[in-house]
Amino acid sequence: MHGNEKDCCDMRGMLGFLILFLLSKKPMHGQELATEIAKRKEEKKLSPGTIYPALKSLRDMGFISEEKEGKTIVYSLTARGDNALKIAKRKFVKTFFGVFQD
């Protein structure tokens, strides 16, 4: 199933793609996501002004859900988010296939 553009996360900057990928492994809270992304990008931790708008956007698109655990909000991938991740992976491979081949 290929889906249309509205069924896929925005890959500009790849932040949405990374969030969906990480949440496909396990549910996480915002700071945990920020730390994991920073490790992968070898940068300092993302600011709340970067991570939370991305999470809100993904939630508004129905790709992730949130559940309060005390004062912490834990984000999980939805079925629609899982499908969006599959589409994004195909786009990623199509876009970057051959980049590392000479």
C-alpha positions as CSV (number, residue, x, y, z in Angstrom):
1,M,0.0,0.0,0.0
2,H,1.5,3.2,-1.1
3,G,-0.8,5.9,0.3
4,N,-0.8,9.5,-0.7
5,E,1.3,12.5,0.4
6,K,-1.1,13.3,3.3
7,D,-0.4,9.9,4.7
8,C,3.4,10.5,5.0
9,C,5.3,12.7,7.5
10,D,7.1,15.7,6.2
11,M,10.7,14.6,5.7
12,R,12.2,18.2,5.5
13,G,14.9,18.1,8.1
14,M,13.8,14.5,8.8
15,L,12.8,15.3,12.4
16,G,9.3,13.8,11.9
17,F,10.8,10.7,10.3
18,L,13.2,10.3,13.2
19,I,10.4,10.7,15.8
20,L,8.3,8.1,14.0
21,F,11.2,5.7,13.7
22,L,12.1,6.0,17.4
23,L,8.5,5.6,18.5
24,S,8.2,2.5,16.4
25,K,10.7,0.9,18.8
26,K,9.0,1.9,22.0
27,P,6.8,4.7,23.5
28,M,8.8,7.6,24.8
29,H,8.3,11.0,26.4
30,G,9.5,14.2,24.8
31,Q,12.9,14.6,26.6
32,E,13.7,10.9,25.9
33,L,13.0,11.5,22.2
34,A,15.2,14.7,22.3
35,T,18.0,12.8,23.9
36,E,17.8,9.9,21.4
37,I,17.7,12.2,18.4
38,A,20.7,14.2,19.8
39,K,22.7,11.0,20.1
40,R,22.0,10.0,16.5
41,K,22.8,13.5,15.2
42,E,25.8,13.9,17.5
43,E,24.5,17.2,18.7
44,K,23.3,18.8,21.9
45,K,19.8,17.9,23.0
46,L,17.0,19.4,21.0
47,S,15.3,22.3,22.6
48,P,11.7,22.0,23.7
49,G,10.9,24.7,21.0
50,T,12.0,22.2,18.4
51,I,10.7,18.8,19.7
52,Y,7.3,19.7,21.0
53,P,6.0,21.5,17.9
54,A,7.1,18.5,15.8
55,L,5.3,16.2,18.3
56,K,2.1,18.4,18.1
57,S,2.2,18.3,14.3
58,L,2.6,14.5,14.3
59,R,-0.2,14.1,16.8
60,D,-2.5,16.5,14.8
61,M,-1.9,14.3,11.7
62,G,-2.9,11.2,13.7
63,F,0.6,9.6,13.5
64,I,1.2,9.5,17.2
65,S,-0.9,9.4,20.3
66,E,-0.2,10.7,23.8
67,E,-0.9,9.4,27.2
68,K,-0.4,11.1,30.5
69,E,1.6,9.2,33.1
70,G,1.6,11.5,36.1
71,K,3.1,14.8,34.9
72,T,4.8,13.1,32.0
73,I,3.3,12.7,28.5
74,V,4.3,9.5,26.7
75,Y,4.0,9.4,23.0
76,S,3.2,6.2,21.0
77,L,3.0,5.4,17.3
78,T,-0.5,4.9,15.9
79,A,-1.4,2.5,13.1
80,R,-1.6,5.6,10.8
81,G,1.9,6.6,12.1
82,D,3.2,3.1,11.4
83,N,1.9,3.4,7.8
84,A,3.4,6.9,7.5
85,L,6.8,5.5,8.6
86,K,6.6,2.8,6.0
87,I,5.9,5.3,3.3
88,A,8.7,7.6,4.6
89,K,11.2,4.7,4.6
90,R,10.4,4.0,1.0
91,K,10.8,7.6,0.1
92,F,14.1,7.8,1.9
93,V,15.4,4.7,0.1
94,K,14.2,6.0,-3.3
95,T,15.7,9.4,-2.6
96,F,19.1,8.3,-1.2
97,F,19.6,5.0,-2.9
98,G,23.0,5.1,-4.5
99,V,24.3,8.1,-2.6
100,F,27.0,6.0,-1.0
101,Q,27.9,4.0,-4.1
102,D,30.6,5.1,-6.4
